[in-house]
Amino acid sequence: MNYVKTLSLGVVLAAGTALPSQAEELHFIMCGGEVRDADQAVVDAFEANNDGVTVNIEAVPWGTCQDKSLTLAAAGDPPSIAYMGSRTLRQLANNNLIVPAEIDAGIEGAYQPGILNTVTIEGTRWGYPHAFSTKGLYINCGLVEAAGEQCVAPHTWDGLYNLAKAVNDNTDAAGIGLAGKDFDNTMHQFMNYLYSNGGVVIDPATGENMLDSTNTRETLAFYEKLVSVAQEGPTAWERSQLKDLYNDGKIAMYIDGPWGRGQHNDNIKEITAPIPAGPQGGNGTILITDSIVVFKGSGHEALAHELATAITSGDSQYDLDSSWGLTPIFDYAQLGVENPYYEGDDFWGVFVDGIAAGGPEPIVEDFKSLQSVFTNMIQGIILADDTVENLVTIAGEELDDAL
């Protein structure tokens, strides 16, 4: 499958081929519980081009994978390389367990805007981005039209609210689905709105806490407004459950990734739209990546960097993005791909065009603490426990502690 011309698999491998004088085994932990055929092909070619090198791939389910990698590294027996969530990078880096990524200058400029910020901590890149997602707004046109409205994409928060209110007032469905459960995607859903309002959580270059802002206050106030047109009891729901409400015709709109289209009932007449712009922003989205990381102290760091480069570029990376239905991590046309899977498709335009105005999943050492900061703030406004002003002030202080 020779899609990528400028950095094809053979070129990537040949550029850094090493010929060690003795046998070396790289331990590769692959989060997700499976090894893709395309990744295995890269590993096979890597072993063929590096005499005496073997790669032991251990596929571990997401629920235990990241903890296992951390435990091994902390015990002095680190894997050579691992595929894991970028959210772990600060914890790994702060504990001196990984080494900075060595991203090839030839492909650096081809990454979609903001991608490298998802692996950057105060100017240092700690991972090779591998899997990428953005979010869009799914709209059930049948419910919108039953409410007496035209099914067109809202461009602003006011337009979104008015459309949701029309459905809520004129049908048996709620206007929009809100995630408020104590779960990580409650935070992610909020950040979609925050980044669409020009907000920042943590400055990736300086590490400065930017949460306590007018952008955040406006976003939380909009959440307070949306509660009146959302499903009952948002604090009991997380994002994947909103899909079920959408399929059952109980909500007219919700936010999800590009994979959502394939999970919706065939009888739903729908459109997909960018997340509407807030008063201070554009059509933004949260930018989430998983990464390949190279661990410190395995004795195979140089080889691990070569393998990380091979897996996160060329044919292997294109295969991952296109076959999994992910937002493209590269501008593949810039890398020589003819007719990339996402070009000329309005659906994919929703998930690609908002990247430039998007923001990264914040990288902190204690991700659970970060999640709690947002959950407390969001649930506080959903349950009317406090004011927007107080909740955002408290969240800013709590984030300081989490950093």
C-alpha positions in Angstrom: 0.0 0.0 0.0 2.3 2.8 -1.2 0.2 5.9 -0.4 2.9 8.2 1.0 5.5 9.1 -1.6 7.8 11.4 0.3 8.2 9.3 3.4 7.3 5.7 2.4 8.0 2.9 4.7 11.1 1.8 2.9 12.6 5.3 3.0 11.9 5.8 6.7 13.5 2.5 7.6 16.5 2.8 5.2 17.3 6.3 6.5 18.0 5.1 10.0 19.0 1.4 9.5 21.3 0.2 12.1 23.3 -3.0 12.1 24.0 -3.9 15.7 26.8 -6.4 16.4 24.8 -8.4 19.0 21.2 -9.5 19.5 18.9 -6.9 20.9 15.3 -7.2 21.9 12.9 -4.3 22.1 9.9 -4.6 24.4 7.0 -2.8 22.8 3.9 -2.3 24.9 0.9 -1.6 22.6 -2.1 -0.2 24.5 -5.5 -1.3 23.1 -5.2 -5.1 23.3 -4.4 -5.7 19.6 -1.6 -5.4 17.1 -2.7 -3.9 13.7 -1.5 -5.6 10.6 0.0 -2.3 9.4 2.0 -1.9 12.6 3.1 -5.5 12.4 4.3 -4.9 8.9 6.4 -2.0 10.1 7.9 -4.2 12.9 8.7 -7.0 10.5 10.4 -4.7 8.0 12.3 -3.0 10.9 13.6 -6.4 12.1 14.6 -7.4 8.6 16.6 -4.1 8.2 18.3 -4.4 11.6 20.3 -7.6 11.9 20.0 -9.2 15.2 17.1 -7.0 16.4 13.8 -8.5 17.5 10.7 -6.6 18.7 8.5 -8.2 21.3 5.1 -6.6 21.0 2.9 -7.0 24.0 -0.7 -5.9 23.4 -2.3 -4.8 26.6 -5.9 -3.6 27.1 -6.3 0.2 27.7 -7.6 -0.4 31.2 -4.3 -1.7 32.5 -1.8 -0.8 29.8 -0.7 2.6 30.9 -0.3 1.6 34.6 1.7 -1.4 33.5 4.1 0.8 31.5 4.5 3.2 34.4 5.1 0.4 36.9 7.7 -1.3 34.9 9.6 1.9 34.3 9.4 3.0 37.9 10.8 -0.4 38.9 13.8 0.0 36.6 12.7 -2.5 34.0 11.2 -0.1 31.4 9.7 -1.2 28.0 11.8 0.1 25.1 8.8 1.8 23.5 5.0 2.1 24.1 1.9 3.3 22.5 -0.3 5.2 25.0 -2.4 8.2 25.6 -0.6 11.6 25.3 -2.2 12.6 28.7 0.5 10.5 30.4 3.4 12.4 29.0 3.9 14.9 31.8 3.8 12.2 34.5 6.4 10.2 32.5 8.6 13.2 31.8 8.5 14.7 35.3 9.6 11.3 36.7 12.5 11.1 34.2 11.1 7.8 32.7 11.0 8.8 29.0 13.3 10.7 26.6 12.2 13.5 24.2 10.9 12.6 20.8 13.1 13.1 17.7 10.4 14.0 15.1 11.8 14.0 11.6 12.2 17.5 10.3 11.0 16.3 6.9 7.5 15.7 8.2 7.2 18.2 11.0 5.5 20.8 8.9 3.0 18.3 7.5 1.3 17.7 10.8 -2.2 19.3 11.1 -2.2 22.5 13.1 -2.0 22.0 16.9 -1.1 18.3 16.7 2.4 18.8 18.1 1.0 20.9 21.0 -0.7 17.7 22.2 2.8 16.2 23.0 4.6 19.3 23.9 5.4 20.4 27.5 7.0 23.8 27.9 8.7 23.6 24.6 9.8 19.9 24.6 8.1 17.2 22.6 7.8 14.0 24.5 5.8 11.7 22.1 5.3 10.8 18.5 1.6 11.6 17.7 0.0 8.5 16.3 -3.9 8.5 16.7 -5.8 11.8 16.5 -9.4 12.9 16.9 -11.5 16.0 16.7 -15.2 16.5 17.3 -18.3 17.7 15.5 -22.0 18.4 16.1 -24.4 15.7 14.9 -28.0 17.0 14.2 -31.1 14.8 13.8 -32.9 16.6 10.9 -36.1 14.7 11.5 -36.5 16.2 15.0 -35.5 19.6 13.9 -38.0 19.6 11.1 -40.7 18.2 13.4 -40.1 21.3 15.6 -40.9 23.5 12.6 -37.3 24.5 11.9 -35.0 24.2 8.9 -32.2 21.7 9.4 -29.2 23.9 8.8 -26.0 24.0 10.8 -26.0 26.7 13.5 -22.9 28.9 13.3 -23.0 30.5 16.7 -23.9 29.5 20.3 -27.0 31.6 20.0 -28.0 29.7 16.9 -27.3 26.4 18.7 -29.4 27.3 21.7 -32.3 28.6 19.6 -32.4 25.4 17.6 -32.2 23.2 20.7 -35.0 25.3 22.4 -37.2 24.9 19.4 -36.9 21.1 19.6 -37.3 21.0 23.3 -40.4 23.2 23.2 -42.1 21.6 20.2 -41.3 17.9 20.3 -41.0 15.1 22.9 -37.2 15.2 22.5 -34.6 17.3 24.3 -32.8 19.8 22.2 -29.2 18.7 23.0 -27.3 16.1 24.9 -24.9 17.2 27.7 -22.3 15.0 29.4 -22.0 15.7 33.1 -21.0 12.3 34.6 -17.8 11.9 36.6 -15.9 10.8 33.6 -13.1 12.1 31.4 -15.3 12.9 28.4 -17.4 15.3 30.5 -14.2 17.5 30.6 -13.6 16.8 26.9 -17.1 17.9 25.9 -16.7 21.1 27.8 -13.4 21.8 26.2 -15.0 21.6 22.7 -17.1 24.6 23.7 -14.2 26.4 25.5 -11.9 26.1 22.5 -14.7 27.3 20.3 -14.7 30.4 22.4 -11.0 31.1 22.1 -10.2 29.6 25.6 -7.0 28.1 26.8 -6.5 25.7 29.7 -2.7 25.4 29.9 -0.2 27.3 27.7 1.8 24.4 26.1 4.9 26.6 25.8 5.1 27.9 29.3 2.9 25.6 31.4 0.9 28.6 32.7 -2.6 28.0 34.0 -5.0 30.0 31.8 -8.3 28.5 32.9 -9.6 31.4 35.0 -10.6 33.7 32.1 -13.6 35.4 30.6 -13.6 32.7 27.9 -14.2 30.0 30.6 -16.8 32.1 32.3 -18.7 32.6 29.1 -18.5 28.9 28.3 -19.8 27.8 31.7 -22.6 30.4 31.5 -23.6 28.9 28.1 -23.6 25.4 29.7 -25.9 26.8 32.4 -28.2 28.0 29.6 -28.1 24.7 27.7 -29.2 22.7 30.8 -32.7 24.0 30.3 -32.9 22.4 26.8 -30.9 19.3 27.5 -31.9 15.8 28.5 -33.0 15.2 32.1 -30.2 14.7 34.6 -27.0 15.4 32.6 -24.8 14.4 35.5 -25.9 10.8 34.9 -24.7 10.7 31.3 -21.3 10.4 29.6 -20.6 10.9 25.9 -21.0 7.4 24.6 -24.4 7.2 26.3 -25.5 10.4 24.5 -25.2 8.4 21.2 -27.8 6.0 22.5 -30.2 8.9 23.3 -29.6 10.2 19.9 -30.3 6.9 18.2 -33.5 6.6 20.3 -34.7 10.0 19.1 -34.5 11.4 22.6 -32.1 14.2 21.8 -31.7 16.2 18.6 -28.0 17.1 18.8 -24.8 16.0 20.5 -21.1 16.2 20.0 -18.9 13.2 19.0 -16.0 12.2 16.8 -16.1 11.1 13.2 -16.7 7.5 14.2 -20.2 8.6 15.3 -21.6 8.5 11.8 -21.0 4.7 11.6 -22.7 4.2 15.0 -26.0 6.0 14.2 -29.2 4.3 13.1 -29.6 4.2 9.3 -33.1 5.7 9.5 -31.8 8.9 11.0 -31.7 11.8 8.6 -28.8 13.9 9.9 -26.2 16.5 9.1 -22.9 17.0 10.8 -21.7 20.5 11.6 -18.6 22.2 13.1 -19.0 23.1 16.8 -20.6 26.6 16.7 -18.5 29.6 17.6 -18.7 31.3 20.9 -18.5 35.1 21.4 -14.7 35.1 21.4 -13.8 32.2 19.1 -14.3 30.2 15.9 -15.3 26.6 15.1 -12.9 25.0 17.6 -12.6 21.5 19.0 -10.5 19.5 21.5 -7.5 17.9 19.9 -6.7 14.5 21.4 -3.8 12.2 20.5 -2.3 9.0 21.5 1.5 8.8 21.1 4.4 6.5 20.7 6.9 7.1 23.6 10.5 6.0 24.0 11.4 5.0 27.5 14.7 5.9 29.3 17.1 3.2 30.5 16.2 0.3 28.2 19.5 0.5 26.4 17.7 0.6 23.1 16.7 4.3 22.9 18.3 4.9 19.4 16.5 1.9 17.9 13.3 2.8 19.6 13.4 6.3 18.0 13.8 4.7 14.6 10.9 2.3 15.2 8.7 5.2 16.5 9.4 7.2 13.4 8.5 4.3 11.1 5.2 3.6 12.8 4.0 7.2 13.0 4.7 8.2 9.4 4.4 6.7 5.9 2.0 4.0 4.9 1.4 2.8 8.5 0.1 6.1 9.7 -2.1 6.6 6.6 -3.5 3.1 7.1 -4.4 3.8 10.7 -6.1 7.1 10.0 -8.1 5.9 7.0 -9.1 2.5 8.3 -10.0 3.6 11.8 -11.9 6.6 10.5 -9.8 9.1 12.5 -9.2 12.7 11.8 -6.1 12.8 9.6 -3.0 13.5 11.7 -1.1 14.9 8.6 -1.9 17.0 5.7 -1.4 14.0 3.5 -1.5 15.9 0.2 1.6 17.7 1.4 3.2 14.3 1.9 2.4 13.3 -1.7 -0.8 11.3 -1.2 -3.1 11.4 -4.2 -6.8 11.8 -3.3 -6.6 11.4 0.5 -9.7 9.8 2.0 -10.9 13.0 3.6 -10.6 15.5 0.7 -13.7 16.5 -1.2 -16.0 15.1 1.5 -18.1 17.7 3.4 -18.4 15.3 6.3 -14.6 15.2 6.8 -14.4 18.9 6.3 -16.2 19.3 9.6 -13.6 17.4 11.5 -10.6 18.9 9.6 -11.5 22.5 9.2 -11.8 23.2 13.0 -8.4 21.9 13.8 -6.6 25.3 13.5 -8.9 26.8 16.2 -8.8 23.8 18.4 -6.8 23.2 21.6 -5.0 20.2 23.1 -6.1 17.9 25.9 -4.1 19.4 28.8 -1.1 17.5 29.8 -0.7 17.3 33.6 1.0 14.9 35.9 -2.1 13.9 37.8 -4.9 13.5 35.1 -7.5 12.4 37.7 -7.0 15.7 39.5 -7.5 17.6 36.2 -10.6 15.7 35.5 -11.9 16.5 39.0 -11.3 20.3 38.4 -13.6 20.2 35.4 -16.2 17.8 36.7 -16.6 19.9 39.9 -17.0 23.0 37.8 -19.4 21.5 35.3 -21.5 19.6 37.8 -21.6 22.7 40.0 -23.4 24.7 37.3 -25.6 21.8 36.1 -26.9 21.3 39.6 -27.0 25.1 40.3 -24.8 24.7 43.3 -22.9 27.9 42.8 -22.4 30.9 40.5 -20.4 30.9 37.3 -18.0 33.4 38.8 -17.2 31.3 41.9 -17.0 28.0 40.1 -14.5 29.3 37.6 -12.4 31.0 40.3 -12.4 27.8 42.3 -11.5 25.7 39.2 -8.5 28.0 38.5 -7.2 27.5 42.0 -7.7 23.8 41.9 -5.9 23.6 38.6 -2.9 25.4 40.2 -2.8 22.7 42.8 -3.1 20.0 40.1 -0.1 21.5 38.3 
